[in-house]
Amino acid sequence: MARTNIALGAIVFVAWLVLGGDRALQAVADHWQVSLTMVFGSLVGGGTSEGGGAIAFPVMTKVLAVPAPDARLFTFAIQSVGMGAATITIVRNRVPLEWKAIRNGGPWAVLGVVVSSLALAPRLDGPTVRLLFTAILVSMGLALLISRRFAPGRRDRLGLLGPAEHAALFGAGLVGGLLSGVAGVGENTIMFAMLVLGFRVSERLVTPTTVVLLTLVSWAGFATHLVLMRDFAGPVVDMWLAAVPIVAIGAPTGALICTRMSRDTIVRVLYVLISAEFVSTLLLVPMTGTRATLFGLAITLFSVLCVWLATHPRYRVPKAEGAGTTP
């Protein structure tokens, strides 16, 4: 896997230097903060279910004062490179994936992100988007705590899928795609919650699966902006150029690290990321009365849904089975 990472990084770096030329080098000098952000963002994107945008979007909108539409477009553009490289690394090295989730949820996720990018995202302001996304992450963190207490067993794979399971994966794909269209990420979070909390599949299998799904969503979202909206221009391009060589190495490296981490380690990393997102939102996002009410309602709604998934008995793993499949 290390050789694949080196080869991918070298190819992308040479293409970046040859095609970008002086503009690419100047972009790094002008937007070094973005490059530094994506050192961490690319590792998170390749190695967890959060996606690089979970670091890039909040830092750019909360710290660097980048307008939310530009930050969202940057997220799609840079994840197309970084997550794409991570996906190539995962597939090339035959990392186990849950292909049923990808086949069933992927097409609906692509549809959702295209529709959301065109029709939904332009109608939502940046603070509202960040609050909704934070609410979903916090809810998933709470549900993970509950599921590990009351339903700790995990399976190595999804079982046979009936109509209800197909519908659940379709729905998770569509909802995740719609969320990704407004925040740049979200498909990975929604599908992670469905597979881990609902179907009790191991986090070690689900994490690379969500990386592949977010790659498909990022490609579709970026293509929508390039071909249909035609707004990939100006400062966003320079910020993208500043981050391309970073993520081409960082995201595949994150994917490599993920394959070496235990289930417990992956969950602890998620707890840290979710806590940082929650605290930074409270400190940096303007909180009006209406937004505070929306934030509280969203956390309550998503928490109830996630807890219901985590405690529903239908897919509970028997102790004997769970003991043999938990990494």
C-alpha positions in Angstrom: 0.0 0.0 0.0 2.9 2.4 0.7 4.1 2.0 -2.9 0.7 2.9 -4.2 0.6 6.0 -2.0 4.1 7.1 -3.3 3.1 6.5 -6.9 -0.2 8.4 -6.6 1.5 11.3 -4.8 4.2 11.6 -7.4 1.8 11.5 -10.3 -0.5 14.2 -8.8 2.5 16.3 -7.8 4.1 16.3 -11.2 0.7 17.0 -12.9 0.1 19.9 -10.4 3.5 21.4 -11.0 3.4 21.1 -14.8 -0.2 22.2 -15.3 -0.4 24.7 -12.5 3.1 26.2 -13.1 3.8 29.6 -11.4 0.1 30.0 -10.4 0.3 26.8 -8.4 3.4 27.9 -6.5 2.0 31.3 -5.9 -1.2 29.8 -4.6 0.7 27.9 -1.9 2.4 31.2 -0.8 -0.9 33.1 -0.8 -3.0 30.4 0.8 -0.6 28.5 3.1 -3.3 28.4 5.8 -5.5 26.3 3.5 -2.5 24.0 2.8 -1.9 23.6 6.5 -5.6 22.9 7.2 -5.6 20.1 4.6 -2.6 18.4 6.1 -5.0 17.4 8.9 -8.1 17.3 6.7 -6.6 14.8 4.2 -5.6 12.4 7.0 -9.1 12.6 8.5 -10.7 12.3 5.1 -8.8 9.1 4.2 -8.8 7.5 7.6 -12.2 8.1 9.1 -15.9 8.3 8.2 -15.9 12.1 8.5 -14.4 13.2 5.2 -11.8 15.9 4.7 -14.5 18.5 4.4 -15.4 17.9 8.1 -12.1 19.7 8.8 -11.9 22.0 5.7 -15.4 23.4 5.8 -15.6 24.5 9.5 -12.0 25.9 9.5 -12.5 27.9 6.3 -15.9 29.3 7.3 -15.2 29.8 11.1 -11.5 30.7 11.2 -10.5 31.9 7.7 -13.7 33.8 7.0 -14.3 32.1 3.6 -17.9 32.4 2.4 -19.9 29.2 2.8 -20.5 28.7 -0.9 -16.8 29.0 -1.7 -15.9 26.7 1.2 -18.5 24.1 0.0 -17.2 24.2 -3.6 -13.6 23.9 -2.4 -14.6 20.9 -0.3 -16.0 19.1 -3.4 -13.0 20.1 -5.5 -10.3 19.0 -3.0 -12.2 15.8 -1.9 -12.3 14.8 -5.6 -8.6 14.7 -5.5 -7.9 13.5 -2.0 -10.8 11.1 -1.5 -10.2 9.8 -5.1 -6.6 9.0 -4.2 -7.7 7.3 -1.0 -10.3 5.3 -2.9 -7.7 4.1 -5.5 -5.5 3.1 -2.6 -8.3 1.2 -0.9 -9.4 -0.6 -4.0 -5.9 -1.3 -5.3 -4.9 -2.9 -2.1 -8.1 -4.9 -1.7 -9.2 -3.3 1.6 -12.5 -5.0 2.6 -15.5 -3.0 1.6 -19.3 -3.4 2.0 -20.2 -3.4 -1.6 -23.9 -3.8 -1.0 -24.0 -0.4 0.7 -22.1 1.1 -2.2 -24.3 -0.4 -4.9 -27.5 0.4 -3.2 -26.7 3.8 -1.6 -24.2 5.2 -4.1 -26.6 6.1 -7.0 -29.1 7.7 -4.7 -26.3 9.7 -3.0 -25.2 11.0 -6.4 -28.7 12.0 -7.2 -29.1 13.7 -3.9 -26.0 15.8 -4.1 -26.8 17.0 -7.6 -30.3 18.0 -6.7 -29.1 19.6 -3.4 -26.3 21.6 -5.1 -28.7 23.0 -7.7 -31.8 23.6 -5.7 -31.2 23.4 -1.9 -27.8 24.8 -1.1 -28.4 28.3 -2.7 -31.3 28.8 -0.3 -29.5 28.1 3.0 -27.1 30.5 4.7 -23.7 29.3 6.0 -24.4 29.4 9.8 -27.6 27.3 9.4 -25.7 24.7 7.3 -23.0 24.4 9.9 -25.4 24.1 12.8 -27.4 21.3 11.0 -24.2 19.4 10.2 -22.9 19.8 13.8 -26.2 18.5 15.1 -25.9 15.4 13.0 -22.4 14.7 14.2 -23.3 15.2 17.8 -26.3 12.9 17.5 -24.1 10.2 16.0 -21.6 10.5 18.8 -24.4 10.1 21.4 -25.8 7.1 19.6 -22.3 5.5 19.3 -22.0 5.8 23.1 -25.4 4.2 23.6 -24.9 1.5 21.1 -21.5 0.4 22.6 -23.3 0.2 25.9 -26.5 -1.6 25.0 -25.6 -3.3 21.6 -21.9 -3.7 21.4 -21.8 -6.7 19.0 -20.7 -6.1 15.4 -20.9 -8.1 12.2 -18.2 -8.5 9.5 -20.8 -8.0 6.7 -24.3 -7.1 5.8 -26.5 -10.1 5.6 -29.2 -10.8 3.0 -31.0 -7.7 2.0 -34.8 -7.7 1.9 -37.1 -4.8 0.8 -36.7 -3.0 4.1 -32.9 -3.1 4.0 -32.8 -1.9 0.4 -35.1 1.0 1.3 -33.0 1.9 4.3 -29.8 2.0 2.2 -31.6 4.0 -0.6 -32.8 6.5 2.0 -29.4 6.8 3.7 -27.8 7.4 0.3 -30.4 10.1 -0.7 -30.4 11.9 2.6 -26.6 11.9 2.8 -26.4 13.2 -0.7 -28.8 16.0 0.0 -26.8 17.0 3.1 -23.5 16.8 1.2 -24.9 19.2 -1.4 -25.2 21.9 1.3 -22.2 21.1 3.5 -19.7 19.3 1.2 -19.9 16.2 3.5 -22.6 14.2 5.1 -23.1 11.1 2.9 -20.3 9.4 4.9 -21.9 10.4 8.2 -25.4 9.2 7.4 -24.3 5.9 5.8 -21.9 5.3 8.8 -24.8 5.7 11.2 -27.1 3.4 9.2 -24.5 0.7 8.8 -22.9 0.8 12.3 -25.9 1.8 14.4 -28.7 0.2 12.4 -27.2 -2.9 10.8 -24.4 -3.4 13.5 -21.6 -3.7 10.9 -18.0 -3.3 12.2 -16.5 0.2 12.1 -13.4 -1.2 10.4 -15.4 -2.3 7.4 -17.7 0.7 7.3 -15.0 3.4 7.5 -13.4 2.6 4.1 -16.8 2.0 2.6 -17.9 5.5 3.5 -14.6 6.9 2.0 -15.6 5.3 -1.3 -19.2 6.6 -1.1 -18.0 10.2 -0.3 -15.6 10.0 -3.3 -18.6 9.3 -5.6 -20.5 12.2 -4.0 -17.6 14.5 -4.3 -17.0 13.7 -7.9 -20.7 14.3 -8.7 -20.9 17.5 -6.7 -17.7 18.9 -8.3 -18.9 17.9 -11.8 -22.2 19.7 -11.0 -20.4 22.9 -10.2 -18.0 22.6 -13.2 -20.5 21.6 -15.9 -23.9 22.9 -14.8 -23.2 25.8 -12.4 -19.9 26.9 -13.9 -18.7 28.6 -10.7 -15.3 27.0 -10.2 -13.3 30.1 -10.6 -11.3 32.9 -8.9 -10.0 32.4 -5.3 -11.5 28.9 -5.0 -9.2 27.7 -7.8 -6.2 29.1 -6.0 -7.1 27.6 -2.7 -7.6 24.3 -4.5 -4.2 24.5 -6.1 -2.7 25.2 -2.7 -4.1 22.0 -1.3 -3.8 19.5 -4.2 -0.3 18.2 -3.5 -1.1 17.9 0.2 -4.2 15.8 -0.1 -2.8 13.6 -2.8 -0.4 12.2 -0.2 -2.4 12.8 3.0 -5.7 11.1 2.1 -4.1 7.7 1.0 -1.9 7.8 4.1 -5.0 8.3 6.2 -6.6 5.3 4.5 -3.4 3.3 5.3 -3.5 4.3 8.9 -7.2 3.3 9.1 -6.5 -0.3 8.1 -4.0 -0.5 11.0 -6.4 0.9 13.6 -8.6 -1.2 15.9 -12.4 -0.6 16.1 -12.0 1.1 19.5 -9.4 3.5 18.2 -11.5 4.5 15.2 -14.4 5.2 17.6 -12.2 7.3 19.9 -10.9 9.3 17.0 -14.6 10.0 16.0 -15.4 11.1 19.5 -12.5 13.6 19.4 -13.5 15.0 16.0 -17.2 15.3 17.0 -16.3 17.1 20.3 -14.0 19.5 18.4 -16.8 20.3 15.9 -19.3 20.8 18.6 -17.2 23.2 20.7 -16.0 25.2 17.7 -19.6 25.6 16.5 -20.7 27.0 19.9 -17.7 29.4 20.0 -17.5 30.6 16.4 -20.9 30.3 14.8 -23.3 33.3 15.3 -26.2 31.9 17.4 -29.4 33.8 17.1 -32.6 32.7 19.0 -34.0 31.1 15.9 -30.7 29.3 15.1 -30.4 28.1 18.7 -33.9 26.7 18.6 -33.2 25.0 15.3 -29.9 23.6 16.6 -31.6 22.1 19.7 -34.5 20.6 17.7 -32.1 19.1 15.1 -29.9 17.5 17.8 -33.0 16.1 19.5 -34.5 14.8 16.3 -31.3 13.2 15.0 -30.4 11.8 18.4 -33.8 10.1 18.8 -33.4 8.6 15.3 -29.8 7.4 15.9 -30.7 6.0 19.3 -33.7 4.2 17.8 -31.3 2.6 15.2 -28.8 1.7 17.9 -31.3 0.0 20.2 -33.6 -1.6 17.7 -33.6 -5.3 18.3 -34.1 -6.5 14.7 -30.3 -6.5 13.8 -28.9 -7.1 17.3 -25.9 -9.4 17.2 -26.0 -12.4 19.5 -23.2 -12.6 22.0 -21.6 -15.6 20.4 -21.6 -14.0 16.9 -20.6 -10.6 18.1 -17.6 -11.9 20.0 -16.3 -13.5 16.9 -16.6 -10.6 14.6 -15.5 -7.6 16.7 -11.9 -6.6 15.8 
